[in-house]
């Protein structure tokens, strides 16, 4: 079953990043990276066409209390959401508590190791502070960058399927999983 999540008072720090709740004053940074072609498509959404669109989604992030803003040197460069995993698709996981991660990073910061750094800290938070038993994370088969982040963070293949994007395509995807005992026993 899905664990309850409320990150509204949670701030996590890594060597280079601060993961914190979104704020209204993050709008310009959010729109700056979310409007760039090639960023949202990797996660199934189209680039934002206006600041008003970004503001609607920003308000959603704030209200739902499950998505971290990734701050690097005083600028928000991405997001990391602790989403609900699909309980109907994976009924065998019902006896345990879990969540699914979803993440997006500004194209300007790809390839610098920032997303694995953020994901590792959220994994630690979920296992140690929240107490989940497992975490899932998915990626389109056409998105090797996301696949690599997940692999670096200890996730392994669990299931294959299809994702219906917000731009009316169907993308083959892979769901990966990391269980608490695997994380605890990892070097």
Secondary structure, 3 states (H helix, E strand, C coil): CECCCCCCCCCEECCCCEEEECCHHHHHHHHHHHCCCCCHHHHCCCCCCCHHHHHHHHHHHHHHCCEEEEEECCEEEEEEEEECCCCCCCHHHCCCCEEEEEEEECHHHCCCCHHHHHHHHHHHHHHHHHCCCEEEEEEECCCHHHHHHHHHCCCEEEEEEEEECCCCCEEEEEEEEEEHHHHHHCC
